[in-house]
Amino acid sequence: MLNSIILITSVILDFILGDPPNWPHPIRFIGIVIKKYEKVVRNVKWLDLKIGGFVLTASTIVTVLALSSLILYMAGLVHPFLRTALEIYLIYTLLAAKCLAVEAMKVYKVLESNDITKGRQLLSYLVGRDTSQLNKEDIVRGTVETVAENTIDGVLAPLFYLGIGFCFNIPVQIILLYKTINTLDSMVGYIQEPYTKIGFASAKLDDIANFVPARIGSVFMVLAGALLGYKGKKGIQILARDRKNHKSPNCGYPESAVAGLLEVQLGGTNIYFGQRVYKPTIGDAHKSLEPVHIKDTIKIMYGSEIIMVLFMIVIFNII
């Protein structure tokens, strides 16, 4: 019962509050740790950067888990309620549905006003690719892809690992473990220089961490889309056909689910750090990408989150 209360309260807080900019946030702390450890690793001249990447990854994970466990333990010594309240706060901050929706809607609103320059700028805050030459349809594509991918990374995968954490009575530590891996990948897990070597370990570990959530989550996304009135059958078809049309072993799953549901085409060539990266296309271009598809993808994100939460509550009651 307590697990369900913690889960529902955390999700509701995220839906209502999002991420207020001045509130303490564990991801900011994780980011600071990564930057400091990366600097240390790069300054050790005799250390191969690929090996250094493993050191960076392991050191960051150990630091985050040790500190979070210590803080929760101390809170529990004060009062069990304080520990539970802190757990709810930390879990809420590690769910990104509201933040993702808000940032994507900013892009939607400026595109509705045909402000392409502002749309490029706003998209550049969300993606690692070069947005300076994108047209309106490209900006929509980038935003839809970002929301689709982060439906897994920022919403469904954290919930998945939260569920595992509840099973072992360490929900915060397990969701923090996942978000630390995910943040490492976001900051250093690129195939382009200067991250090719130092980011190798983070990128591979993130691929492993997202392997199961991406596959389960994409099915939930198709189910949510079908219930919301989108093309469920097409979502299944494109998910089955194009799920591997991506350099990442996981990102193709949510993108193909959304592409099928909305009958649009995603993927294609992008520029990262001045280097052109060729990607296969995902989905069929039955419809041209329009700003409204950003809103549609947000609806699919929230729908799949609700399904995931309901699924978790059922599992809690069974076990």
C-alpha positions in Angstrom: 0.0 0.0 0.0 2.8 2.4 0.9 4.6 1.7 -2.4 1.5 2.7 -4.3 1.0 5.9 -2.3 4.7 6.9 -2.9 4.3 6.1 -6.6 1.1 8.0 -7.1 2.1 11.0 -5.0 5.4 11.3 -6.9 3.7 11.1 -10.3 1.1 13.7 -9.3 3.7 16.1 -8.0 5.6 15.8 -11.3 2.4 16.5 -13.2 1.5 19.6 -11.1 4.9 21.1 -10.3 7.4 19.9 -12.9 10.9 21.1 -12.2 10.9 24.6 -10.6 14.3 26.1 -11.5 15.4 27.1 -8.0 14.5 23.9 -6.2 17.2 21.4 -5.2 17.4 18.7 -7.9 19.5 15.5 -7.8 20.3 15.6 -11.6 22.0 19.0 -11.1 24.2 17.4 -8.3 24.9 14.4 -10.5 25.9 16.7 -13.4 28.4 18.6 -11.1 29.9 15.3 -10.0 30.3 14.1 -13.6 32.0 17.4 -14.6 34.4 17.3 -11.7 35.3 13.6 -12.2 35.6 14.1 -16.0 38.1 16.9 -15.4 40.1 14.7 -13.0 40.2 11.8 -15.5 41.3 14.0 -18.4 44.1 15.5 -16.3 45.6 12.1 -15.6 47.8 12.1 -18.7 49.0 8.5 -18.4 45.5 7.1 -18.2 43.9 5.9 -21.5 40.6 7.8 -21.9 38.6 4.7 -22.7 39.7 3.2 -19.4 39.2 6.6 -17.8 35.6 6.5 -19.0 35.0 3.3 -17.0 36.6 5.0 -13.9 34.4 8.1 -14.5 31.3 6.0 -14.7 32.0 3.8 -11.7 33.1 6.7 -9.5 30.0 8.8 -10.3 27.7 5.9 -9.6 29.4 5.0 -6.3 29.4 8.6 -5.2 25.7 9.2 -5.9 24.5 5.9 -4.4 26.7 6.3 -1.3 25.5 9.9 -0.6 21.8 9.1 -1.3 21.9 6.1 1.0 23.6 8.1 3.8 21.1 11.0 3.5 18.1 8.6 3.5 19.5 6.7 6.5 20.0 9.9 8.5 16.5 11.1 7.6 15.1 7.8 8.8 17.0 8.2 12.1 15.1 11.5 12.6 11.7 10.1 11.8 10.4 7.4 9.4 8.0 10.0 7.9 10.8 12.3 7.1 12.5 9.5 5.1 9.3 8.7 3.3 8.8 12.4 2.4 12.3 12.6 1.2 11.9 9.5 -0.9 8.7 11.0 -2.5 10.6 14.3 -3.2 13.5 12.6 -4.8 11.4 10.2 -6.9 9.2 13.1 -8.1 12.3 15.1 -9.2 13.6 12.1 -11.2 10.4 11.9 -13.3 10.5 14.3 -16.3 7.1 14.2 -17.9 6.0 17.7 -17.0 9.4 19.2 -17.8 9.5 17.5 -21.1 6.0 18.5 -22.0 6.7 22.2 -21.0 9.8 22.4 -23.1 8.3 20.7 -26.1 5.2 23.0 -25.9 7.5 26.0 -26.1 8.7 24.8 -29.5 5.1 24.1 -30.5 3.9 27.6 -29.6 6.7 29.4 -31.5 6.2 27.2 -34.6 2.5 28.0 -34.5 3.5 31.6 -34.7 5.9 30.7 -37.6 9.0 31.9 -35.6 11.5 29.5 -37.1 14.5 31.2 -35.7 13.2 30.9 -32.1 12.1 27.3 -32.8 15.7 26.4 -33.8 16.9 28.0 -30.6 14.5 26.2 -28.4 15.1 22.9 -30.0 18.9 23.4 -29.6 18.3 23.2 -25.8 16.7 19.8 -26.2 19.0 18.0 -28.6 22.7 17.6 -29.3 22.4 18.1 -33.1 23.0 21.4 -35.0 19.7 23.2 -35.4 20.9 26.4 -37.1 19.7 25.4 -40.6 16.6 23.4 -39.8 13.3 24.2 -41.5 9.9 24.1 -39.8 9.3 20.4 -40.5 12.8 19.5 -39.4 12.2 21.3 -36.1 9.0 19.4 -35.6 10.8 16.1 -36.4 13.5 16.9 -33.9 11.0 17.7 -31.2 8.8 14.7 -31.8 11.9 12.4 -31.7 13.1 14.0 -28.5 9.7 13.6 -26.8 9.4 10.0 -28.0 12.9 9.0 -26.9 12.6 10.8 -23.5 9.2 9.1 -22.9 11.5 6.2 -22.2 14.5 7.9 -20.7 12.6 10.4 -18.6 9.4 8.7 -17.7 8.9 5.0 -18.4 12.4 3.7 -17.6 12.6 5.6 -14.3 9.2 4.1 -13.4 10.4 0.6 -14.4 13.5 0.9 -12.2 11.5 2.4 -9.4 9.3 -0.7 -9.5 12.4 -2.9 -9.2 13.6 -0.8 -6.4 10.4 -1.2 -4.5 10.8 -5.0 -4.7 14.2 -4.7 -2.8 13.0 -1.8 -0.6 15.6 0.6 -2.1 13.4 2.5 -4.6 15.3 5.8 -4.5 18.7 4.1 -4.9 17.7 2.1 -7.9 16.0 5.0 -9.7 19.0 7.2 -8.9 21.3 4.4 -10.3 19.4 4.6 -13.6 19.3 8.4 -13.8 23.0 8.6 -13.0 23.7 6.2 -15.9 21.3 8.2 -18.1 22.9 11.5 -17.2 26.4 10.2 -17.8 25.3 9.2 -21.3 23.7 12.6 -21.9 26.8 14.4 -20.9 29.7 12.3 -22.3 28.2 9.4 -24.2 28.8 10.6 -27.7 30.6 8.9 -30.6 32.1 12.2 -31.7 35.2 13.8 -30.3 36.1 14.8 -27.7 33.9 12.1 -26.1 34.6 9.1 -28.3 36.8 7.3 -25.8 35.8 8.8 -22.4 32.1 8.4 -23.2 32.3 4.7 -24.4 31.5 3.1 -21.0 28.7 5.5 -20.3 27.1 5.0 -23.7 27.3 1.2 -23.5 25.9 1.1 -19.9 23.0 3.3 -20.9 22.2 1.0 -23.8 22.1 -1.9 -21.4 20.0 0.0 -18.8 17.4 1.0 -21.4 17.2 -2.3 -23.2 14.2 -3.7 -21.4 12.4 -0.4 -20.7 12.6 0.6 -24.3 10.9 -2.5 -25.5 8.2 -2.6 -22.8 7.7 1.1 -22.9 7.2 1.2 -26.7 4.4 -1.3 -26.4 2.8 0.8 -23.7 3.2 3.8 -26.0 1.4 2.0 -28.9 -1.4 0.9 -26.5 -1.7 4.5 -25.1 -1.8 5.9 -28.7 -4.5 3.4 -29.7 -6.6 4.3 -26.7 -6.2 8.0 -27.6 -7.5 7.4 -31.1 -4.3 7.3 -33.1 -3.4 4.5 -35.5 -2.7 1.6 -33.2 -2.4 -1.0 -35.9 0.0 1.2 -37.8 1.9 1.8 -34.6 2.4 -2.0 -34.2 3.4 -2.4 -37.8 6.0 0.3 -37.8 7.3 -0.7 -34.4 7.9 -4.2 -35.7 9.4 -3.0 -39.0 11.5 0.0 -38.1 12.5 -0.5 -34.5 16.1 -1.2 -35.5 16.4 1.7 -37.9 18.6 3.7 -35.5 22.2 3.8 -34.4 21.0 3.3 -30.8 19.8 -0.2 -30.0 16.9 1.4 -28.0 15.9 4.8 -29.4 14.3 3.2 -32.6 11.6 1.6 -30.4 9.8 4.6 -29.1 10.4 6.6 -32.3 9.0 3.9 -34.5 6.0 3.5 -32.1 5.2 7.3 -32.5 6.0 7.4 -36.2 3.4 4.6 -36.8 0.8 6.0 -34.5 1.0 9.5 -36.1 1.7 8.2 -39.7 4.8 10.4 -40.1 8.4 9.8 -40.9 11.2 10.3 -38.4 15.0 9.8 -38.5 17.3 10.8 -41.3 20.5 12.8 -41.4 21.5 15.2 -38.7 24.7 17.2 -37.8 26.3 16.6 -34.4 29.3 18.7 -33.3 30.0 19.7 -36.9 29.9 16.1 -38.1 27.2 14.8 -40.4 25.6 11.6 -39.0 23.5 9.5 -41.3 20.5 7.7 -39.9 17.9 5.5 -41.5 14.3 6.8 -41.7 11.6 5.5 -39.4 8.0 5.3 -40.5 6.2 6.3 -43.7 5.5 9.9 -44.6 1.7 9.5 -45.0 1.4 12.9 -43.3 3.7 15.9 -43.3 5.1 16.8 -40.0 3.2 19.6 -38.4 3.4 21.4 -35.0 0.3 19.6 -33.8 2.3 16.3 -33.9 4.3 17.7 -31.0 1.1 17.9 -28.9 0.1 14.4 -30.1 3.4 12.9 -28.9 3.0 14.6 -25.5 -0.4 13.0 -25.2 1.1 9.6 -26.0 3.8 10.2 -23.4 1.3 10.9 -20.7 -1.0 8.1 -21.8 1.8 5.6 -21.6 2.9 6.9 -18.2 -0.7 6.4 -16.8 -0.7 2.8 -18.2 2.7 2.1 -16.6 1.6 3.4 -13.2 -1.6 1.3 -13.3 0.4 -1.7 -14.3 2.8 -1.2 -11.4 -0.1 -0.8 -8.9 -1.5 -4.1 -10.1 1.8 -5.8 -9.7 2.2 -4.3 -6.2 -1.1 -5.7 -5.2 -0.2 -9.2 -6.6 3.1 -9.5 -4.8 
